[in-house]
Amino acid sequence: MEFEPWTCPKCGRENEGYRGFCGACTYQRPLEERFAPAGACGAPSASAPATGPPSEPAAPRGAGPSLPALAVAWVVLVVGLSVVAVLVGNRHAGPSYPKAWDVRVQGIAQFVENERALKFDHPVRVDFVPVAVFKTRVGEGKAPTKKEQQDLEDQVAELRAVGLVSGNFDLRALQRKLVQGAVVGYYDPDTKRITVRGDQMTPDVRVTLAHELTHALQDQHYDLRLFRNDRTGQADAYRALYEADAVRIEDIYTHDQLSATDLQELQTARQQDQKDADLGSIPAILTDSFSFPYVVGPYFVKALTDAGGNARVDQAFARPPASDAEIVSPEVYIDGFAPDEVAPPSLGAGESALGKPSPSGQVALLEVLGARLGYVRGWDAVRGWKGDSSISYRKSGKVCVVDAVALGSDADRDRFETGARAWAAGMPAAEITRRGDNVVLRSCDPGASFKAPTQDPSPFDTLALRAGFAQGIREAGHFDGAVASCIADRVIAVLGPPAIAKLNDSSPDAQVLAVARVAVGAAAAPCKANPADRVP
């Protein structure tokens, strides 16, 4: 495979074949297009999500109506609180609609209508809040009650129990810091209002409006409050759908409506946001949960638009994905995947539940196993995930977690059990058992002195790169989704996550590219013969 120079869709400058950025206007080229071979694709698609180096993920430019609810203790951001409640203490009583669009917003609203191929039923009120005021509001909220504070401490213990964090920390303070650093605007589906950070129509504010107006349009056609009280994992999958759809329209607006000067100003603002946010002190499991819809979701929506444009996305709103596994692997959603309902694990004498059972999901299980086993072994273990049910409990004063996991086949079950037992062998207080066809993980808090393992790049970052890599392979080679995912998995297993991460550098190493080309070619035949054969 050879790599040709590419023409920037924004400024028209010709650039090196694999470079990640246009030298003239700093357009950031998506990973899948950097890896596409000569003649496989034309100019980069304006709707393709930009990806940055895995160590510095771009902060979400807008937030939907809520942070992920407590689907499972392993991936927890905030319990029962919406983003709006965290951001602004004083909420309006209910929706109120303006008679006409704010003139500053009207053109962007028309753009969103045209690109999304839907019409607004009525204008939407937009509150422009000065930056300094917005920042002071972020994180407002009542101090936790004694019970809420205990719940927060238990959640930290649950994260330690599965090996994802070390030591003690103030979870609420980190939640607040994350929201302060990541949110620049939001649409509230209860009040039907948009709030943006900034009272000047800067490129950053305009792009944020394109994202949030897409949410308002979605809500007028498809209720964004669906699954609000869901505990099956569908709420997180639905959020990934509507956030990624908004990212798509935001990206089209960015590429089509901003000048080269605007793009430079936007990039400068985003870089400053990342510097000011200082999110590096927040445990990765928290930032991963928050960013999943923005960094993995766009590849799910891209698979939908490739299959049928806006109409196919509308069909997904009518039949939303039910699990994060469908977001990670769009082909399984398109094929009609439905997760299994797994009976919750039973608790023994002296074990008191700390909440209701709920699934952890495929991504959380990857992060748990992958933190100790590495991405390749962790993904091989969880890729056959079909459903699970997890519950946290207290026993003899310790916080513990138990999760019953269903797999799609006997081979999937054997791979997961093998990986889970290898993981448990490295944990201070974990065990793996079988309950019928399910594999059951159980682990208790090892205490604040526990040192959580780390991987570089993290399993989550590699999973995000895999999503873009599989999409690029699918489009470049005209493969179906299952074959493209198989090729991506085999290539990552051969090269290893660090090498795959280097492919996302602005100037990838030529030797790594050469090895990757050979690995893609070698994987094509066995994957065409059997897409389930992911191990080279």
C-alpha positions in Angstrom: 0.0 0.0 0.0 1.3 3.5 -0.9 0.3 6.8 0.7 -0.3 9.8 -1.5 -0.4 13.5 -0.6 -3.8 14.7 0.4 -5.6 18.0 -0.2 -7.0 19.8 2.8 -10.8 20.2 2.4 -10.7 23.5 4.2 -7.8 25.5 2.6 -6.9 23.4 -0.4 -3.2 23.0 0.5 -1.5 19.7 -0.5 0.0 17.9 2.5 2.1 14.8 3.1 0.3 11.5 2.8 0.2 10.6 6.4 0.5 13.9 8.3 -2.1 14.6 10.9 -2.4 18.3 10.4 -2.7 20.8 7.5 0.3 23.2 7.8 -1.8 26.1 6.4 -5.0 26.0 8.6 -4.3 23.3 11.2 -7.1 21.1 10.0 -6.7 17.9 12.0 -6.9 14.8 9.8 -8.8 11.8 11.1 -6.8 8.7 11.9 -8.7 6.5 9.4 -7.9 8.8 6.6 -4.2 9.0 7.5 -3.9 5.3 7.1 -6.1 4.9 4.0 -4.0 3.7 1.0 -3.6 5.6 -2.2 -6.7 5.6 -4.4 -8.9 4.2 -1.6 -10.6 7.5 -0.8 -10.7 11.1 -1.9 -10.5 14.2 0.1 -11.2 13.8 3.8 -14.9 13.7 4.7 -16.1 16.8 6.5 -18.2 14.7 8.8 -15.3 12.5 9.9 -14.4 13.1 13.6 -11.0 14.5 14.3 -8.8 12.4 16.5 -5.9 13.6 18.5 -3.0 11.8 20.1 -4.3 9.2 22.5 -2.5 10.8 25.5 -4.2 14.1 24.9 -7.9 13.5 24.0 -9.8 16.6 23.1 -12.3 17.7 25.7 -15.9 17.3 24.7 -17.1 20.6 23.2 -20.6 20.3 24.5 -22.5 18.2 27.0 -25.9 16.5 26.6 -28.5 16.6 29.3 -26.7 14.3 31.8 -23.5 12.7 32.9 -23.6 8.9 32.8 -25.7 7.6 35.6 -24.3 5.0 37.9 -24.6 2.1 35.5 -22.1 0.2 37.6 -19.8 1.2 40.4 -16.8 0.6 38.3 -17.5 3.5 35.9 -19.0 6.2 38.0 -19.0 9.9 37.6 -22.0 11.2 39.5 -24.9 9.5 41.2 -28.3 10.6 40.0 -27.2 14.1 39.1 -27.6 15.8 35.7 -25.0 18.0 34.2 -27.3 20.9 34.5 -27.8 20.3 38.2 -24.1 20.1 38.7 -23.5 23.2 36.6 -26.2 25.6 37.7 -27.9 25.6 41.0 -30.9 27.7 39.9 -33.0 25.9 37.3 -35.9 27.3 35.4 -39.4 26.0 36.3 -40.0 24.6 32.8 -39.7 25.1 29.1 -40.4 28.5 27.5 -40.0 29.1 23.8 -39.1 32.4 22.1 -41.3 33.6 19.3 -38.3 34.0 17.0 -34.7 32.9 16.8 -32.0 35.1 18.3 -30.5 36.7 15.2 -27.0 35.5 16.4 -28.3 31.9 16.3 -30.6 31.8 13.4 -28.0 31.0 10.7 -26.5 28.2 12.7 -29.9 26.7 13.4 -30.7 26.8 9.6 -27.3 25.1 9.0 -28.1 22.4 11.5 -31.6 21.8 10.0 -30.1 21.4 6.5 -27.3 19.1 7.5 -29.4 16.9 9.8 -32.3 16.9 7.4 -34.9 17.7 10.1 -36.9 20.8 10.9 -37.2 22.7 14.2 -40.8 22.7 15.5 -40.1 26.1 17.1 -37.1 28.3 18.1 -35.0 27.5 21.1 -33.9 30.0 23.8 -30.1 30.4 24.1 -28.5 31.9 27.1 -25.1 33.5 26.5 -23.2 33.5 29.7 -19.9 35.4 30.1 -16.9 33.1 30.5 -16.0 34.1 34.0 -19.6 33.7 35.2 -20.0 30.4 33.5 -16.9 29.1 35.2 -18.1 30.2 38.6 -21.4 28.3 38.1 -19.8 25.1 37.0 -19.7 22.7 39.9 -22.2 24.5 41.9 -24.5 22.3 44.0 -25.3 21.5 47.6 -22.8 19.9 49.8 -23.3 16.1 50.0 -25.3 14.7 52.9 -23.6 12.3 55.3 -25.1 9.4 53.4 -24.0 10.8 50.0 -20.5 11.3 51.3 -20.4 7.7 52.4 -21.7 6.6 49.0 -18.8 8.6 47.3 -16.3 6.9 49.6 -17.8 3.5 48.8 -17.5 4.2 45.1 -13.8 4.9 45.4 -13.5 1.6 47.3 -15.4 -0.2 44.5 -12.9 1.2 41.9 -10.0 0.0 44.0 -11.7 -3.4 44.4 -11.5 -4.0 40.6 -8.0 -2.5 40.3 -8.8 0.7 38.6 -7.5 3.3 41.1 -5.1 3.7 43.9 -5.3 5.5 47.3 -8.0 7.8 48.6 -9.3 10.8 46.8 -12.3 13.2 46.9 -14.5 11.8 44.2 -16.9 14.8 44.3 -14.1 17.3 43.8 -12.8 15.4 40.9 -16.3 15.2 39.4 -16.6 18.9 39.7 -13.1 19.5 38.2 -14.0 17.2 35.3 -17.2 19.1 34.5 -15.5 22.4 34.9 -12.7 21.4 32.5 -14.9 19.6 29.9 -18.2 21.4 29.5 -18.5 24.6 27.4 -22.2 24.4 26.8 -25.3 22.3 27.3 -28.8 21.8 26.2 -31.3 21.0 29.0 -34.2 18.8 27.7 -36.3 19.7 30.7 -36.2 23.5 30.2 -35.5 23.2 26.5 -32.8 25.9 26.8 -29.2 26.1 25.6 -26.5 27.7 27.7 -23.1 28.4 26.2 -19.9 29.7 27.8 -19.2 33.1 26.3 -21.2 36.2 25.3 -19.3 36.9 22.1 -19.8 34.9 18.8 -16.3 33.5 18.8 -15.5 30.4 16.6 -15.6 28.4 19.8 -19.1 29.6 20.7 -20.4 29.1 17.2 -19.1 25.6 17.0 -20.6 24.9 20.5 -24.0 26.2 19.3 -23.9 23.9 16.3 -23.5 21.0 18.7 -26.1 22.1 21.2 -28.7 23.1 18.5 -28.4 19.6 17.2 -29.4 18.3 20.6 -32.4 20.7 20.6 -33.4 19.4 17.2 -33.0 15.8 18.3 -35.1 16.4 21.3 -37.9 17.9 19.3 -38.0 14.7 17.2 -36.7 12.1 19.6 -37.1 12.5 23.3 -33.6 12.9 24.9 -35.0 12.0 28.3 -35.6 8.4 27.2 -33.9 5.8 29.5 -33.3 8.5 32.1 -33.9 6.0 34.9 -32.6 3.0 32.9 -30.3 0.6 34.6 -29.7 -1.8 31.7 -26.9 0.1 30.0 -29.2 1.5 27.3 -29.0 5.0 28.7 -25.2 5.2 28.1 -25.6 3.7 24.6 -28.4 6.2 23.7 -26.2 9.1 25.0 -23.4 7.9 22.7 -25.8 8.0 19.8 -27.1 11.5 20.3 -23.7 13.0 21.4 -22.0 11.4 18.4 -24.7 12.7 16.0 -24.2 16.2 17.4 -20.4 15.8 17.0 -21.0 14.9 13.4 -23.0 18.1 12.7 -20.5 20.2 14.7 -17.6 18.8 12.7 -19.4 19.6 9.4 -20.1 23.1 10.6 -16.4 23.5 11.7 -15.1 22.4 8.3 -17.6 24.1 6.1 -18.3 27.4 7.9 -15.1 28.5 9.6 -12.3 30.3 7.7 -8.7 29.5 8.1 -8.4 32.3 10.6 -11.4 31.0 12.5 -9.9 27.5 12.6 -6.7 28.8 14.1 -8.6 30.8 16.7 -10.7 27.7 17.5 -7.6 25.5 17.9 -5.9 28.0 20.1 -9.0 28.2 22.3 -9.2 24.5 22.6 -5.5 24.1 23.5 -6.0 26.8 26.2 -9.0 24.9 27.5 -7.0 21.7 27.8 -4.2 23.6 29.6 -6.5 25.3 32.0 -8.5 22.1 32.7 -5.5 20.2 33.9 -7.4 16.9 33.8 -4.3 14.8 34.2 -4.9 14.4 38.0 -8.3 12.8 37.4 -8.2 9.0 37.3 -8.6 7.8 33.7 -11.6 5.7 34.4 -13.6 8.9 35.2 -12.5 10.8 32.1 -12.9 7.7 29.9 -16.6 7.3 31.0 -17.3 10.9 30.3 -15.5 11.0 26.9 -16.7 7.6 25.5 -19.6 9.1 23.5 -17.3 11.7 21.9 -14.3 9.6 21.0 -15.9 6.3 20.1 -19.5 7.2 19.3 -18.6 9.2 16.1 -17.4 6.0 14.5 -20.7 4.3 15.3 -22.6 7.1 13.7 -20.2 7.2 10.7 -21.1 3.5 10.1 -24.7 4.5 10.1 -24.4 7.4 7.7 -22.3 5.2 5.4 -25.1 2.7 5.4 -27.9 5.2 4.8 -27.2 8.8 5.6 -29.4 10.8 8.0 -32.3 8.3 7.4 -30.2 5.5 9.0 -29.4 7.7 12.0 -33.1 8.5 12.4 -33.7 4.7 12.4 -31.2 4.4 15.2 -33.1 6.9 17.2 -36.2 4.9 16.7 -34.4 1.7 17.7 -31.5 2.9 19.9 -28.5 0.7 20.7 -28.9 -1.1 23.9 -25.2 -1.5 25.0 -21.8 0.0 24.7 -20.7 -3.2 22.8 -22.8 -1.9 19.8 -21.1 1.5 19.9 -17.7 -0.1 19.9 -18.6 -2.5 17.1 -21.3 -0.9 14.9 -21.6 -4.0 12.8 -23.2 -5.9 15.6 -25.8 -3.2 16.0 -26.5 -3.2 12.3 -26.8 -7.0 12.5 -29.5 -6.7 15.2 -27.5 -7.5 18.4 -29.4 -7.6 21.6 -27.6 -8.1 25.0 -28.7 -10.9 27.3 -30.6 -10.2 30.5 -28.3 -11.7 33.1 -29.8 -12.6 36.5 -28.0 -10.7 39.2 -25.4 -12.5 41.4 -26.7 -13.7 44.7 -25.2 -12.5 47.9 -24.3 -14.7 50.8 -24.7 -14.4 54.6 -23.2 -11.2 56.0 -23.1 -9.5 52.6 -25.3 -6.4 52.3 -26.0 -4.8 48.9 -24.9 -1.2 48.4 -27.2 -0.6 45.5 -29.2 -2.3 42.8 -27.7 -4.6 40.2 -26.8 -3.1 36.9 -24.4 -4.1 34.0 -20.9 -3.0 33.9 -20.7 -3.3 30.1 -18.0 -4.4 27.7 -15.9 -1.3 27.9 -15.7 -1.3 31.7 -14.7 -5.0 31.7 -12.0 -4.2 29.1 -10.7 -1.5 31.3 -10.7 -3.8 34.4 -9.0 -6.7 32.7 -6.8 -4.6 30.4 -5.3 -2.6 33.2 -3.5 -5.7 34.4 -3.4 -7.9 31.3 -2.9 -5.2 28.6 -5.3 -4.3 25.8 -4.7 -7.2 23.5 -5.4 -9.9 26.1 -8.1 -7.8 27.7 -10.0 -7.2 24.4 -9.6 -10.9 23.4 -11.3 -11.8 26.7 -14.2 -9.4 26.5 -14.9 -9.2 22.7 -17.5 -12.0 23.1 -19.5 -10.1 25.8 -23.2 -10.7 25.6 -24.4 -9.1 28.9 -23.6 -9.0 32.6 -25.1 -8.0 35.9 -23.0 -6.5 38.7 -23.7 -5.5 42.3 -21.5 -3.9 45.0 -21.9 -5.0 48.6 -20.3 -4.7 52.0 -18.9 -7.7 53.9 -17.0 -7.5 57.2 -16.6 -3.8 56.7 -15.1 -4.1 53.3 -16.6 -3.0 50.0 -16.7 -5.7 47.4 -18.0 -6.1 43.8 -19.4 -9.2 42.1 -20.3 -9.4 38.4 -21.9 -12.3 36.5 -20.9 -12.1 32.8 -22.6 -13.8 29.8 -20.6 -14.6 26.7 -21.8 -15.4 23.2 -20.4 -18.9 22.7 -18.4 -21.6 24.5 -15.2 -20.3 22.8 -16.0 -16.7 24.0 -16.7 -18.1 27.5 -13.4 -20.0 27.6 -11.4 -16.9 26.5 -13.1 -14.7 29.0 -12.6 -17.1 31.9 -8.9 -17.6 31.0 -8.4 -13.8 31.0 -10.4 -13.3 34.1 -8.4 -15.9 36.0 -5.1 -14.3 34.9 -6.4 -11.0 36.1 -7.6 -12.4 39.5 -4.2 -14.0 40.1 -2.7 -10.5 40.2 -5.3 -9.0 42.5 -5.1 -9.1 46.3 -8.6 -10.4 46.9 -10.3 -11.6 43.8 -11.8 -14.9 42.6 -13.4 -16.3 39.5 -16.1 -19.0 39.5 -18.7 -20.3 37.1 -22.5 -20.0 37.5 -24.1 -22.1 34.8 -23.0 -20.5 31.5 -21.9 -17.3 33.2 -18.4 -16.4 34.5 -18.5 -14.6 37.8 -15.9 -12.2 39.0 -15.7 -11.2 42.7 -13.2 -8.9 44.3 -13.0 -6.8 47.5 -11.3 -3.5 48.3 -7.6 -4.1 49.0 -7.3 -0.8 50.8 -5.8 2.6 50.1 -2.2 1.2 49.9 -3.1 -0.8 46.8 -1.2 0.3 43.7 -3.3 0.1 40.6 -1.5 -1.1 37.4 -1.3 1.1 34.4 -0.8 0.6 30.6 0.5 3.0 28.1 -1.5 3.6 26.0 -4.5 2.7 28.2 -6.9 0.1 27.1 -9.5 2.8 26.5 -7.3 4.8 24.3 -6.4 1.8 22.3 -10.1 0.9 21.9 -10.8 4.4 20.6 -7.9 4.0 18.1 -9.2 0.6 17.1 -12.6 2.2 16.2 -11.0 4.7 13.8 -8.6 2.1 12.5 -11.4 -0.4 11.7 -13.4 2.3 10.0 -10.4 3.3 7.8 -9.9 -0.3 6.8 -13.6 -0.8 6.1 -13.7 2.2 3.8 -10.2 1.8 2.2 -10.7 -1.9 1.4 -14.5 -1.9 0.9 -14.8 -4.6 3.6 -17.9 -5.2 5.6 -17.8 -4.2 9.2 -17.0 -7.6 10.7 -14.1 -8.3 8.4 -12.7 -4.8 9.0 -12.9 -5.2 12.8 -11.2 -8.6 12.5 -8.3 -7.1 10.5 -8.0 -4.2 13.0 -7.8 -6.7 15.9 -5.2 -8.9 14.2 -3.1 -5.9 13.3 -3.2 -4.5 16.8 -2.2 -7.9 18.2 0.8 -8.0 15.8 2.0 -4.5 16.2 0.9 -3.9 19.8 -0.9 -0.8 21.2 2.2 1.5 21.4 2.9 1.1 17.7 -0.8 1.6 16.8 -0.7 4.8 18.9 2.3 6.0 16.9 0.2 5.7 13.7 -1.9 8.6 15.2 1.1 10.9 15.6 1.2 13.9 13.3 4.3 12.3 11.6 4.2 8.5 12.1 7.3 6.5 11.9 7.9 5.1 8.4 8.9 1.7 9.7 5.8 1.4 11.8 3.7 2.3 8.7 5.5 -0.3 6.6 4.9 -3.0 9.2 1.2 -2.0 9.5 0.7 -2.2 5.7 2.1 -5.7 5.7 0.0 -6.7 8.7 -3.2 -5.4 7.1 -2.5 -7.4 4.0 -1.7 -10.6 5.9 -4.9 -10.3 8.0 -7.3 -9.8 5.0 -7.5 -13.4 3.8 -8.0 -15.1 7.2 -10.5 -12.5 8.2 -12.5 -12.9 5.0 -12.6 -16.6 5.6 -13.6 -16.3 9.2 -14.2 -12.8 10.8 -14.3 -14.4 14.2 -10.7 -15.5 13.9 -9.1 -12.5 15.6 -5.8 -14.1 16.9 -2.9 -14.1 14.3 
